[in-house]
Amino acid sequence: MQIDKGNFTDGLIIKSIGGLYYAESSSGIYECKARGIFRKMNIAPCAGDRVRIAEISGRTGVIDEIYRRKNNIIRPPASNIDYIVFVISTCEPAPNFLLLDKFIAIARFKDIDCIIAVTKRDLMINDEIKSIYKNAGTEIFEIDYDNPETYQNLYNRLAGKISIFTGNTGAGKSTLLNRIDSRFQISTGEISKKLGRGRHTTRHVELYKTDNGGYIADTPGFSTFETNKYDIILKDKLELCFNEFQPFLNKCRFKGCSHTKEKGCAVLEAVNSGIIPKSRHDSYVSMYEEASLIKEWEFKDRR
C-alpha cells in the first residue's frame, strides 16, 4: 500500500504488540507500523508516545514521527508519564521500603510525580508509612474499600493524566484498579490470561482511557519493574532524588560530601535528629554503594 504523504494525523500510542502499534486519534484507533529510521536511531515507539501518523487506509498507517518525550522508562516501556502509583499494603506482604525507595528515586530522576496508595488498612493500621514518606515528595492515599471516597479521591487526582500502577505481588493493585474503574474488572483478567500477568512474564503496557479524561496502565509488579536495572542514577545525582535531603545539601562541612559517613555532614545530622527517617537514609546508602560500582562508560553502554 502507498502512504498518502499529505494525509497525517496525530495520535497517542496506547499499546504495542508484536511490532504493531495502536494509536488513538481524534478519529479513532489506528493500527500502525513504525518507520525503519527509528530502528537506526535506536528509538522504539512505546505506550504514551505522542506521534504523527501517515495514514494508509482503513485505520492503518505508519508512525512517521515521535514527538518529544518529557520522560520515559525502559522496562516496562512507557513514556510521557505524569504519575507512577505505587500500591503497597500495610501487611501481607509487608512493605519493602528499600525497593519502594529505589523506585521513588528513579521516578524523581525521570521527573515523574509519585503517589503511594496504601491498601489493607482493614487488616493493619501502619502509620509508619505515612511518617516515613510525609516529606519524600510523594502524595499518600490511604485506601479503605468500605469508604469509596478514599479511592475516588485517587481517581480524581489522575484526571486528565497518564498514570501507571505498580506494586508488590499481593498488595492489591488489581483490586484497586477495579474499584477506581470497573472496566478494569474485565481488562485485567483478560491480560492475565493472555500474557501471564501474575507470573511476571509480560513487558506489555497498555493504556486504558478513563471517564475522567486520563489514561491508566497496569504494569508488572516490583519484581519485574526493572527501572532500577535499566534507568541508572549515577552517585553524584542520587542526592537530588531524595526530597528530604534538599534543605541540608549545601550545609555539609566538606564539599563533595557523599552523605554516607562523613563528619560534619548535615544530612547525617538530620538523620540522627530524626528529621530524615533512618530507613530513607539507609536506602540512600544502599543505592549509593550500588551506584559507586557503575563506571561511566558502562552507564553510556546501557543507555
Buried (B, 14 or more C-beta within 10 A) or exposed (E): EEBEEEEBBEBBBBBBEEEEBBBBBEEEEBEBBBBEEBEEEEBBBBBBBBBBBBBBEEBBBBBBBBEEBBBBBBBBBBBBBBBBBBBBBBEEBEBEBEBBBBBBBBBBBBEBBBBBBBBBBEEEEBEEBEEBBEBBBBBBBBBBBEEEEBBEBBBEBBEEBBBBBBBBBEBBBBBBBBBBBEEBEEBBEEBBEEBEBBEEEBEBBBBBBBEBEBBBBBBBBBEBBBBBEEBBBEBEEBBBBBBBBEBBBEEBEEEEBBBBEBEEBBBBBBBEEEEBBEBBBBBBBEBBEBBEEBEEEEEEEEE
